[in-house]
Amino acid sequence: MFVTHRHGEIFLGNPAKDDSVQAWPYVEFGLNAPLLIMQVIRAIGRARYKSAVMMTSVSDLKKAIFEEGPCFQIESLSVATLSRLNGTEYLGMERLDEVLQVSDAVTNRSGVMLKTASGKKYFSEQGEWSEPLRVDKHIYKSSWRSPQR
C-alpha cells in the first residue's frame, strides 16, 4: 500500500486526530525516469518509525536532505528502474551510492547522474554522455550516512 500526507482516495485519519493521511491499494507509474526510494526514520515523541518515501525528482531529494534532523533521518537511498531503463525484463531496484550534478565535457550539457553501489549510472537527461564527466556538485553520497541510523 502507498501512503501519503496529501489528498488521496481512501480516508484513513480520525477526524479528532490527523485527517491528512491517505492511502491507495496500488500505484501505477508511467515514468521514463528512475524512481528514488528513500528509507527514512521518523521520530514522534519517543517512538521511531521506519518508512519509505518514493520520489521522482532530485529537487524533492534535496528538500528531504535539508529537512534531516532529530525527527527525520534518511537511512538509505535506492533507485528503482523500469525494464526499459535497466535493459532487463524486470523492474530493478538497487542501492544508490551517489547522486551528482554533472556536466558533459564535450557538449557542456548538464544533468543529474544516479550512480548505484554496483557502478551503474542513470541520468536525468536521456541521450549519450561523454566521459569524463565534470562533477559540478555532490548531492548525496551513501558514505555520508552514519551507520547507527
N, C-alpha and C positions, 0 to 999 in steps of 0.2 A: 504494500500500500504506500502511496505517496502522500506525505503530509506537508502542508504549507501554512504560513501565517497570513495568507491573503485570501480573498474570496474564492470559493470553490463550489463544489456540487453538494457535498454531504455535510450537514451541520453537526459538529461533534462537541461543541462547547456547552457549558452550563450557563444559562442566562444570568445566574447570580455571580458567576465567576468570569471565565475567559470565553468570549464569543468569537475570537479571531482565528481559531484553529479549524482548518478544513481538511478533508481527505478525499481521495479518489480511489476507486478499486483498481485502476490501471492508468498508465500514462503512455501516450503514443508520441514518439519522437520522429519528426520529419526533418532531420538535420543533415546537412552535408559537412558538418564540422564535428570535431571531437567534443565530448561532453565531459566536464570536470566533475568529479565526485570527491567531496571533501568530508573526511571523517572528523567530527567535532565533539568536544566535550563541553557541555553547558553546566554551570553551577547555579542552582537555585536554592538559596539558603545553604544548608549543609549537604544537600543531595547533589550528586553528579550524574548527569545523563549523557550517554553516547548516542549520537545520531549521525545521519549522512545528509549533506546538503548537495543538491545537484545544481549545476550552473552551466551556462553555455558561453559566458563571456569572461574574459580576463579582467575586465573592469569590476565585475562582481567579486572576483577573487581578490583584487586589490582592496576593495572595501572590507572584505572579511579579514584580511591580514591587518588592516588598520584598526579593526574593532577588537582584535585579540586583547585579552586581559584576564583578570582573575575569574570572570564569569563566562568567558567564551574562549576556548583554546582549539586551535587546529591540530589534530593528531596526525593526520596524513592526507595526502592528495593523490588521487588516481585519475587516469584518463580512460574513458570508455569510447571505443571506436566502432562504428558500423562496419559491416563486412566490406562495403565498397571502399572504405578508407584504409583498412588494415590488410587487404589482399587475401582474406580467407573467406570461408563460407559462414563465419560466425561473428557475433558481437564479441569484441575483445575488451578486456579491462586489464590495465597494468599500472603499477605504482609509478608516480612521476618522481623524477629526480630533480629536474629543473624546469622553470618557466622563465624564458628570456625574451627581452625585446631585442630583435636583431635587425641588421641591415645587410642586404646582398652587396658585396663589394663591387660586383660588375655593373648591376643595374641601379644600385642605390635604393632599391625598393625596401621598405621596412615592414615588419610584421612581428608576430609573436611565435616563438618556437617552443613546443612542448617536448621535452626530452625525457624518455622513460628510463627506468632503472636498467633496462637491458640495452639501452643506447638507441632505440627507435626514435625518430623525430617526426613530429607532426607540426604543420604550420597553419597559422590563421588565414593566410592568403594562399590560394591554390596556384599551382604553376611550378616551374623549375626554379630552384635556388642554387646559386653558385657557391662553392666552397673556396676559400674560407669565409665564413660569415663573421661580420663585425658585431660583437655583443655591445649593445648600447646601454642595457640595464638588466640587472638580475632582479626578477620579480619574486621568485620563490626558489628555494633550494632545500631539499629534504634534510640535509645535514644541519640546517639552522634550527630544526625542531629538537627540543630536548627529549631524551629517551624516556624520562619519567612521566611524561604527559599521558 
